[in-house]
Amino acid sequence: MPIRLELFNSSEAFHFLLLKNIADSFVGLGLWLGERLKQAQAAHRATALIPIVWIQGGAVSAWIDTKQWNSLQPTKADVGFGAHLS
């Protein structure tokens, strides 16, 4: 049985209420998403400079932002691997 579109077009009040509810839902969703975006941006700003550390193949590897390069200078010269063996 085909659907007659005239039935839907004849009820303007139905359309108005339906579209109003949909529009109100999107307005509320937009407000909620705006607040979530602000929270996500604040969390990103607070944690952006924390170095990321991974365990790969049993070894620790890290990625450090270019702003943090040379921030942890050793206090003495590096000792080679052979010095530890003797």
HELIX and SHEET records of a PDB file:
HELIX    1   1 LEU A    5  ASN A    9  1                                   5    
HELIX    2   2 GLU A   12  THR A   47  1                                  36    
HELIX    3   3 THR A   66  GLN A   68  5                                   3    
HELIX    4   4 PHE A   81  LEU A   85  1                                   5    
SHEET    1   A 2 ILE A  52  GLN A  56  0                                        
SHEET    2   A 2 ALA A  59  TRP A  63 -1                                        
END                                                                             
